Amino acid sequence: MINDIKKFCLSRRLKFYLSNNINLAIKLNLDGIYIPAFNKTADGYKAKSRNMKVLGSAHNISELLLKKKQLVDLIFLSPVFKVSKSQTNLGIIKFNILTNLFNERTVILGGINKTNLNFFRSINCNSFASISYINRLIKKNE
């Protein structure tokens, strides 16, 4: 099954990342690992020594600094905008301050919608990720 997924990814030039299990990602010879914000113990060094990419997520400055120590190459910072699942959000100013502390690639996540896409010119990010906004667009066009 894993080999089927790897072949699928290769045929479409997609990267294959495993969440939260560096040793298994190395054993399977994957493209990289994702270290969630709640994982405080993972060390990206093992993955980096195998030329694997290390992705991570953070919600505040302490998690961001930890991800830096975990040698994360790309960080998902969230939520930037208001979302129903959280009482707090970073906002544009705090997001920009945090991205200046983390010189690696940053992905904006959380609360993306048509209205706040206009704010992207004032946000220090390389890209954004969304689930609910994309789902709404798909349903609207069905």
C-alpha positions in Angstrom: 0.0 0.0 0.0 2.8 2.5 0.9 4.6 1.7 -2.3 1.4 2.4 -4.2 1.2 5.8 -2.6 4.9 6.5 -3.3 4.4 5.5 -7.0 1.4 7.7 -7.2 3.3 10.7 -5.7 6.3 10.1 -8.0 4.1 9.9 -11.1 2.5 13.2 -10.3 5.7 14.9 -8.9 4.1 15.2 -5.5 6.0 15.1 -2.2 5.1 12.4 0.4 5.3 13.6 4.1 4.5 11.5 7.1 3.1 13.1 10.2 4.7 12.8 13.6 6.9 9.7 13.1 10.4 10.5 11.9 11.8 6.9 12.3 9.0 5.5 10.1 9.4 8.2 7.5 13.2 7.4 7.3 12.5 3.7 7.1 10.0 4.2 4.2 12.4 6.6 2.5 9.8 9.4 2.2 10.3 13.0 1.2 9.9 14.4 4.6 8.2 14.6 8.0 5.6 16.9 9.6 6.0 17.7 13.3 2.7 19.0 14.7 2.7 21.8 17.3 1.9 19.4 20.1 5.0 17.3 19.5 7.6 18.9 21.9 10.2 16.1 21.7 10.9 15.4 18.0 14.3 16.2 16.6 14.4 17.0 12.9 18.1 16.2 12.8 17.5 12.6 11.8 15.4 13.6 8.9 17.7 16.4 7.8 20.7 14.0 7.8 18.8 11.9 5.2 18.1 15.0 3.1 14.4 15.0 4.1 12.3 18.1 4.5 10.9 18.9 7.9 7.5 20.7 8.2 6.0 21.9 11.4 3.1 23.9 12.9 3.0 26.5 15.6 0.4 28.8 17.2 2.5 31.1 19.4 6.1 32.3 19.9 7.1 29.4 22.2 6.0 26.8 19.7 7.7 28.7 16.9 11.0 28.8 18.8 10.6 25.1 19.5 10.0 24.3 15.8 13.2 26.3 15.1 15.1 24.0 17.4 13.5 21.0 15.8 15.1 22.2 12.5 11.8 22.8 10.7 12.2 23.9 7.0 8.6 25.2 6.5 6.2 26.3 9.2 2.4 26.5 9.3 1.4 29.4 11.6 -2.2 29.4 12.7 -4.8 30.6 13.2 -4.0 34.0 11.6 -7.6 35.1 11.2 -10.6 34.3 13.3 -11.8 30.7 13.2 -14.7 29.0 15.0 -12.5 26.4 16.6 -10.3 28.9 18.5 -11.0 31.8 20.9 -7.8 33.5 19.7 -6.0 34.3 16.5 -2.6 35.8 15.7 -3.8 38.7 13.5 -1.6 40.2 10.8 0.8 42.2 13.0 1.6 39.3 15.4 1.9 37.0 12.4 4.4 39.3 10.7 6.5 39.7 14.0 6.6 35.9 14.3 7.6 35.4 10.7 10.5 37.8 11.2 11.8 35.6 14.0 11.5 32.5 11.8 13.6 33.1 8.7 12.4 29.9 7.1 9.4 29.5 4.8 6.1 30.3 6.4 2.6 29.2 5.4 -0.4 31.1 6.7 -3.2 29.0 8.0 -6.6 29.6 9.7 -9.6 31.7 8.8 -8.8 32.2 5.1 -11.7 33.6 3.2 -12.5 35.9 0.3 -12.4 39.0 2.5 -9.1 38.5 4.2 -7.4 37.5 0.9 -7.1 41.2 0.4 -4.8 41.5 3.4 -2.2 39.1 1.8 -0.1 42.1 0.5 0.6 43.1 4.1 1.5 39.6 5.3 5.0 38.1 5.3 4.2 34.6 4.0 5.3 32.4 1.2 2.0 30.6 0.8 -1.3 29.8 2.4 -3.3 26.7 3.2 -7.0 26.3 3.6 -9.6 23.7 4.1 -13.0 25.3 4.7 -12.6 28.1 2.2 -11.5 25.7 -0.6 -14.4 23.4 0.4 -16.9 26.3 0.1 -15.5 27.2 -3.3 -15.8 23.7 -4.5 -19.4 23.3 -3.3 -20.3 26.6 -4.8 -19.1 25.5 -8.2 -20.7 22.0 -8.1 
